[in-house]
Amino acid sequence: VTVDTLIVDTVLSNTSTATTTSTAQIALASFPASSYASGEIMVQATQGSLRQITKLLVIHDGTMAYATELGTVTTGASLFTADVDFNAGNVRLLITPKSATSTSFKAFYTLIGV
């Protein structure tokens, strides 16, 4: 295979973390809609010996954000639900814990530029 030119658009890989002891929704990650159009997000939650990982595809149209869940694996009960929204020009990853027991969240995401 011969490649004369390889062009890589703006791509960002990043992580974010949070720990909560509430069932209140949190914004675990966000990105500027003017810079990034879509991406892939993996969220891991740990609560004692319980774990959950969820993978999402996310995209926006400049006014609304959309996501589809590609899959979830748990070692027991589900620990959270995930959603996205469009807020003040940013796309946010929203996490709603299912328990007030201390739960740690880690997100790894790769975003593709507009």
Backbone as ProteinMPNN parsed JSONL, in Angstrom:
{"seq_chain_A": "VTVDTLIVDTVLSNTSTATTTSTAQIALASFPASSYASGEIMVQATQGSLRQITKLLVIHDGTMAYATELGTVTTGASLFTADVDFNAGNVRLLITPKSATSTSFKAFYTLIGV", "coords_chain_A": {"N_chain_A": [[0.85, -1.169, 0.0], [0.623, 2.161, -0.87], [0.895, 5.381, 0.357], [0.428, 8.641, -0.375], [-0.352, 11.062, 0.795], [-1.305, 11.741, 4.038], [-3.89, 12.794, 5.899], [-4.846, 14.012, 8.949], [-7.577, 14.871, 10.711], [-8.6, 17.232, 13.266], [-8.275, 15.69, 16.277], [-9.059, 14.634, 19.512], [-8.019, 13.095, 22.453], [-8.958, 12.305, 25.708], [-9.339, 12.293, 29.322], [-11.518, 12.06, 32.175], [-12.47, 12.355, 35.627], [-14.48, 11.534, 38.512], [-15.945, 11.409, 41.778], [-18.758, 10.401, 43.594], [-21.314, 10.626, 46.12], [-24.004, 10.523, 45.878], [-27.25, 10.383, 44.299], [-27.691, 12.269, 42.466], [-27.593, 13.736, 39.231], [-24.563, 14.17, 37.388], [-22.237, 16.146, 35.47], [-19.928, 14.557, 33.812], [-18.06, 14.896, 31.804], [-17.216, 17.293, 29.246], [-17.315, 18.981, 26.066], [-16.335, 21.505, 23.683], [-18.711, 22.375, 21.315], [-18.177, 23.808, 19.044], [-15.665, 23.041, 18.304], [-15.511, 20.239, 18.195], [-17.21, 17.568, 16.624], [-18.182, 14.991, 16.99], [-17.854, 11.823, 18.74], [-16.404, 9.115, 20.684], [-17.104, 7.574, 23.711], [-16.029, 6.051, 26.675], [-17.151, 4.92, 29.762], [-16.289, 4.148, 33.023], [-17.35, 2.781, 36.053], [-16.828, 2.393, 39.551], [-17.724, 0.794, 42.472], [-17.042, -0.129, 45.451], [-16.497, -3.533, 45.195], [-17.945, -3.768, 42.909], [-18.363, -3.173, 39.405], [-18.848, -1.257, 36.398], [-18.899, -0.835, 32.907], [-19.519, 1.293, 30.21], [-20.103, 2.033, 26.817], [-20.356, 4.706, 24.557], [-21.523, 6.324, 21.569], [-21.347, 9.599, 20.388], [-22.822, 12.556, 19.056], [-23.454, 15.807, 17.609], [-25.636, 18.481, 16.416], [-25.185, 21.14, 16.489], [-27.106, 22.365, 17.972], [-28.406, 20.439, 19.426], [-27.574, 17.455, 21.256], [-26.771, 14.028, 20.682], [-26.847, 10.547, 21.5], [-25.872, 7.13, 21.367], [-25.949, 4.043, 22.992], [-23.47, 1.704, 22.892], [-22.863, -0.549, 24.3], [-22.968, -2.253, 27.496], [-21.337, -3.548, 30.321], [-21.512, -5.236, 33.357], [-20.435, -6.104, 36.705], [-22.251, -6.91, 38.443], [-25.037, -5.434, 39.854], [-26.434, -2.704, 37.918], [-24.712, 0.394, 37.872], [-25.006, 3.035, 37.011], [-26.671, 5.393, 34.784], [-26.275, 6.801, 31.53], [-26.231, 9.849, 29.647], [-26.478, 12.515, 27.218], [-26.228, 16.075, 26.707], [-26.838, 19.371, 25.295], [-25.365, 22.277, 26.183], [-24.928, 25.626, 26.717], [-23.234, 25.898, 24.44], [-21.633, 23.681, 24.67], [-21.15, 20.13, 24.542], [-22.272, 17.816, 26.822], [-21.444, 15.036, 28.876], [-23.585, 13.247, 30.753], [-24.041, 11.724, 33.854], [-25.937, 9.57, 35.824], [-25.932, 8.356, 38.912], [-26.958, 5.236, 40.356], [-27.092, 4.76, 43.014], [-26.542, 6.051, 46.329], [-24.246, 5.312, 47.499], [-20.721, 5.634, 47.772], [-19.251, 6.171, 44.688], [-16.921, 5.835, 42.116], [-16.075, 7.418, 39.087], [-14.752, 7.144, 35.82], [-13.948, 8.531, 32.749], [-13.062, 7.97, 29.401], [-12.378, 9.487, 26.426], [-12.553, 9.967, 22.891], [-12.503, 12.412, 20.515], [-13.727, 13.842, 17.468], [-12.851, 16.393, 15.288], [-14.693, 19.304, 13.995]], "CA_chain_A": [[0.0, 0.0, 0.0], [1.351, 3.412, -0.931], [0.117, 6.535, 0.777], [1.139, 9.874, -0.695], [-0.711, 12.088, 1.759], [-2.155, 11.3, 5.133], [-4.434, 13.964, 6.581], [-5.546, 13.67, 10.18], [-8.345, 15.997, 11.231], [-8.457, 17.484, 14.687], [-8.745, 14.599, 17.121], [-8.672, 14.832, 20.899], [-8.253, 12.02, 23.41], [-8.881, 12.902, 27.032], [-9.968, 11.554, 30.408], [-12.044, 12.844, 33.293], [-12.832, 11.507, 36.759], [-15.308, 12.125, 39.567], [-16.482, 10.499, 42.786], [-19.974, 10.974, 44.153], [-22.055, 9.869, 47.136], [-25.367, 10.998, 45.673], [-27.89, 9.914, 43.068], [-27.884, 13.444, 41.609], [-26.892, 13.712, 37.952], [-23.349, 14.987, 37.284], [-21.617, 16.266, 34.152], [-18.612, 13.938, 33.966], [-17.155, 15.434, 30.78], [-17.848, 18.18, 28.269], [-16.413, 19.469, 25.025], [-16.93, 22.604, 22.912], [-19.348, 21.941, 20.074], [-17.576, 24.519, 17.923], [-14.393, 22.389, 17.961], [-15.645, 18.793, 18.0], [-18.532, 17.215, 16.111], [-18.63, 13.668, 17.418], [-16.833, 11.076, 19.451], [-16.652, 7.846, 21.348], [-16.849, 7.745, 25.145], [-16.148, 4.89, 27.555], [-17.305, 5.317, 31.159], [-16.14, 3.067, 33.987], [-17.752, 3.109, 37.423], [-16.409, 1.431, 40.564], [-18.389, 0.969, 43.769], [-16.546, -1.301, 46.166], [-16.034, -4.544, 44.243], [-18.804, -3.715, 41.722], [-17.872, -2.335, 38.318], [-19.649, -1.166, 35.173], [-18.322, -0.068, 31.803], [-20.5, 1.607, 29.176], [-19.507, 2.711, 25.67], [-21.324, 5.542, 23.85], [-21.174, 7.177, 20.436], [-21.979, 10.898, 20.619], [-22.747, 13.507, 17.942], [-24.355, 16.951, 17.79], [-25.958, 19.234, 15.196], [-25.01, 22.56, 16.774], [-28.124, 22.805, 18.94], [-28.795, 19.29, 20.25], [-26.613, 16.349, 21.295], [-27.395, 12.716, 20.556], [-25.957, 9.443, 21.846], [-26.367, 5.761, 21.383], [-25.136, 3.176, 23.836], [-23.017, 0.536, 22.145], [-22.888, -1.716, 25.163], [-22.681, -2.12, 28.916], [-20.987, -4.767, 31.036], [-21.457, -5.011, 34.804], [-20.051, -7.259, 37.517], [-23.387, -7.101, 39.353], [-26.104, -4.48, 39.547], [-26.083, -1.5, 37.168], [-24.285, 1.47, 38.765], [-25.347, 4.369, 36.502], [-27.151, 5.584, 33.418], [-25.546, 7.878, 30.86], [-26.967, 10.618, 28.654], [-25.754, 13.712, 26.779], [-27.053, 17.236, 26.389], [-26.179, 20.531, 24.684], [-25.518, 23.315, 27.19], [-24.043, 26.789, 26.556], [-22.24, 25.661, 23.401], [-20.86, 22.481, 24.973], [-21.799, 18.833, 24.664], [-21.912, 17.272, 28.13], [-21.742, 13.655, 29.236], [-24.294, 13.278, 32.028], [-24.07, 10.443, 34.543], [-26.855, 9.503, 36.956], [-25.648, 7.172, 39.73], [-28.155, 4.535, 40.824], [-26.99, 4.572, 44.457], [-25.823, 7.109, 47.051], [-22.984, 4.747, 47.971], [-19.581, 6.247, 47.083], [-18.963, 5.57, 43.386], [-15.914, 6.553, 41.328], [-16.305, 7.372, 37.645], [-13.669, 7.528, 34.916], [-14.357, 8.568, 31.342], [-12.033, 8.121, 28.395], [-13.084, 9.826, 25.201], [-11.859, 10.4, 21.693], [-13.399, 13.319, 19.8], [-13.346, 14.18, 16.113], [-13.101, 17.813, 15.021], [-15.725, 19.68, 13.034]], "C_chain_A": [[0.894, 1.229, 0.0], [0.419, 4.544, -0.543], [0.942, 7.777, 0.498], [0.896, 10.942, 0.356], [-1.627, 11.489, 2.805], [-2.594, 12.539, 5.886], [-5.214, 13.48, 7.793], [-6.237, 14.927, 10.673], [-8.062, 16.174, 12.713], [-9.091, 16.355, 15.478], [-8.211, 14.846, 18.522], [-8.984, 13.575, 21.69], [-8.039, 12.6, 24.793], [-9.539, 11.976, 28.054], [-10.558, 12.534, 31.408], [-12.486, 11.867, 34.38], [-13.709, 12.279, 37.731], [-15.699, 11.019, 40.534], [-17.686, 11.174, 43.401], [-20.586, 10.038, 45.185], [-23.524, 10.277, 47.086], [-25.94, 10.337, 44.431], [-28.183, 11.077, 42.122], [-27.034, 13.324, 40.346], [-25.678, 14.63, 37.981], [-22.927, 15.064, 35.819], [-20.187, 15.755, 34.301], [-17.6, 14.487, 32.971], [-17.936, 16.386, 29.895], [-16.816, 18.591, 27.237], [-17.119, 20.547, 24.213], [-17.451, 22.109, 21.56], [-18.737, 22.63, 18.859], [-16.27, 23.87, 17.46], [-14.536, 20.923, 17.586], [-17.074, 18.429, 17.633], [-19.071, 15.9, 16.668], [-17.521, 12.968, 18.176], [-17.328, 9.778, 20.034], [-16.243, 8.011, 22.808], [-17.016, 6.403, 25.846], [-16.185, 5.402, 28.989], [-17.178, 4.074, 32.027], [-16.558, 3.574, 35.358], [-17.281, 1.992, 38.344], [-17.077, 1.795, 41.876], [-18.034, -0.274, 44.594], [-15.985, -2.299, 45.171], [-16.899, -4.599, 42.979], [-18.196, -2.788, 40.673], [-18.874, -2.354, 37.167], [-18.838, -0.402, 34.15], [-19.397, 0.077, 30.736], [-19.789, 2.371, 28.07], [-20.601, 3.422, 24.886], [-20.704, 6.139, 22.591], [-21.99, 8.444, 20.585], [-21.783, 11.779, 19.391], [-23.679, 14.674, 18.255], [-24.57, 17.649, 16.463], [-25.822, 20.738, 15.39], [-26.037, 23.114, 17.739], [-28.582, 21.684, 19.867], [-27.709, 18.229, 20.176], [-27.378, 15.031, 21.305], [-26.367, 11.645, 20.923], [-26.665, 8.126, 21.665], [-25.397, 4.935, 22.208], [-24.769, 1.935, 23.037], [-23.038, -0.718, 22.995], [-22.547, -1.374, 26.589], [-22.352, -3.497, 29.467], [-20.899, -4.412, 32.51], [-20.98, -6.283, 35.5], [-21.139, -7.586, 38.528], [-24.491, -6.163, 38.912], [-25.565, -3.3, 38.74], [-25.779, -0.356, 38.137], [-24.708, 2.859, 38.305], [-26.063, 4.272, 35.166], [-26.406, 6.782, 32.845], [-26.443, 8.543, 29.826], [-26.062, 11.763, 28.216], [-26.744, 14.846, 26.626], [-26.184, 18.313, 25.767], [-26.434, 21.694, 25.617], [-24.48, 24.401, 26.98], [-22.905, 26.53, 25.563], [-21.362, 24.447, 23.622], [-21.744, 21.242, 24.934], [-21.32, 18.244, 25.977], [-22.314, 15.805, 28.233], [-22.341, 13.68, 30.638], [-24.403, 11.868, 32.596], [-25.047, 10.539, 35.706], [-26.556, 8.218, 37.732], [-26.949, 6.543, 40.216], [-28.167, 4.346, 42.332], [-26.238, 5.747, 45.067], [-24.539, 6.586, 47.685], [-21.844, 5.342, 47.147], [-19.227, 5.468, 45.812], [-17.977, 6.457, 42.643], [-16.175, 6.336, 39.846], [-15.051, 7.824, 36.913], [-14.226, 7.49, 33.499], [-13.112, 8.724, 30.477], [-12.762, 8.411, 27.087], [-12.142, 10.283, 24.111], [-12.863, 11.177, 20.863], [-12.835, 13.637, 18.43], [-13.773, 15.616, 15.826], [-14.157, 18.064, 13.975], [-15.132, 19.868, 11.653]], "O_chain_A": [[1.827, 1.317, 0.798], [-0.699, 4.652, -1.047], [2.023, 7.953, 1.06], [1.82, 11.645, 0.763], [-2.604, 10.812, 2.484], [-1.766, 13.255, 6.449], [-6.118, 12.652, 7.682], [-5.591, 15.919, 11.009], [-7.369, 15.364, 13.33], [-10.29, 16.095, 15.367], [-7.052, 15.221, 18.697], [-10.093, 13.047, 21.607], [-7.057, 13.303, 25.032], [-10.206, 11.005, 27.696], [-10.148, 13.693, 31.476], [-12.828, 10.717, 34.104], [-13.687, 13.51, 37.771], [-15.775, 9.848, 40.163], [-17.656, 12.368, 43.698], [-20.401, 8.822, 45.133], [-24.196, 10.364, 48.113], [-25.201, 9.796, 43.609], [-28.842, 10.898, 41.098], [-25.893, 12.865, 40.396], [-25.739, 15.732, 38.527], [-23.22, 14.167, 35.028], [-19.333, 16.448, 34.854], [-16.406, 14.537, 33.266], [-19.161, 16.302, 29.801], [-15.611, 18.559, 27.488], [-18.34, 20.521, 24.062], [-16.719, 21.506, 20.776], [-18.778, 22.085, 17.756], [-15.818, 24.123, 16.344], [-13.78, 20.414, 16.759], [-18.027, 18.912, 18.243], [-20.282, 15.726, 16.799], [-16.393, 13.456, 18.247], [-18.492, 9.401, 19.899], [-15.164, 8.525, 23.104], [-18.009, 5.704, 25.644], [-15.352, 6.218, 29.386], [-17.862, 3.075, 31.805], [-16.168, 4.666, 35.772], [-17.319, 0.814, 37.99], [-17.013, 2.936, 42.334], [-18.652, -1.329, 44.447], [-15.097, -1.962, 44.387], [-16.62, -5.388, 42.076], [-17.597, -1.762, 40.998], [-19.63, -3.307, 36.982], [-18.164, 0.571, 34.486], [-20.094, -0.88, 30.399], [-18.971, 3.25, 28.342], [-21.64, 2.836, 24.583], [-19.507, 6.424, 22.553], [-23.185, 8.387, 20.873], [-20.725, 11.76, 18.762], [-24.589, 14.542, 19.073], [-23.814, 17.456, 15.51], [-26.284, 21.521, 14.56], [-25.863, 24.21, 18.27], [-29.085, 21.942, 20.96], [-27.009, 18.111, 19.17], [-28.475, 14.93, 21.856], [-25.17, 11.812, 20.687], [-27.885, 8.022, 21.792], [-24.182, 5.11, 22.128], [-25.642, 1.207, 22.563], [-23.209, -1.823, 22.479], [-21.924, -0.35, 26.87], [-23.0, -4.487, 29.128], [-20.287, -3.409, 32.877], [-21.1, -7.386, 34.966], [-20.954, -8.456, 39.379], [-24.838, -6.108, 37.732], [-24.394, -2.939, 38.858], [-26.505, -0.158, 39.111], [-24.767, 3.78, 39.121], [-26.067, 3.231, 34.51], [-25.964, 7.665, 33.581], [-27.294, 7.901, 29.211], [-24.989, 11.957, 28.788], [-27.94, 14.625, 26.441], [-24.96, 18.192, 25.715], [-27.585, 22.072, 25.833], [-23.28, 24.135, 27.054], [-21.757, 26.898, 25.814], [-20.439, 24.202, 22.845], [-22.931, 21.299, 25.252], [-20.118, 18.173, 26.232], [-23.368, 15.391, 27.751], [-21.681, 14.085, 31.595], [-24.808, 10.936, 31.901], [-24.99, 11.487, 36.489], [-26.883, 7.123, 37.275], [-27.929, 7.247, 40.46], [-29.14, 3.83, 42.882], [-25.402, 6.367, 44.41], [-23.82, 7.341, 48.339], [-21.995, 5.534, 45.94], [-18.943, 4.271, 45.858], [-18.163, 7.67, 42.547], [-16.457, 5.222, 39.405], [-14.376, 8.764, 37.332], [-14.893, 6.533, 33.106], [-12.221, 9.514, 30.787], [-13.658, 7.666, 26.69], [-11.1, 10.89, 24.357], [-13.94, 10.674, 20.542], [-11.62, 13.696, 18.246], [-14.912, 16.003, 16.09], [-14.489, 17.19, 13.175], [-15.854, 20.188, 10.709]]}, "name": "protein", "num_of_chains": 1, "seq": "VTVDTLIVDTVLSNTSTATTTSTAQIALASFPASSYASGEIMVQATQGSLRQITKLLVIHDGTMAYATELGTVTTGASLFTADVDFNAGNVRLLITPKSATSTSFKAFYTLIGV"}
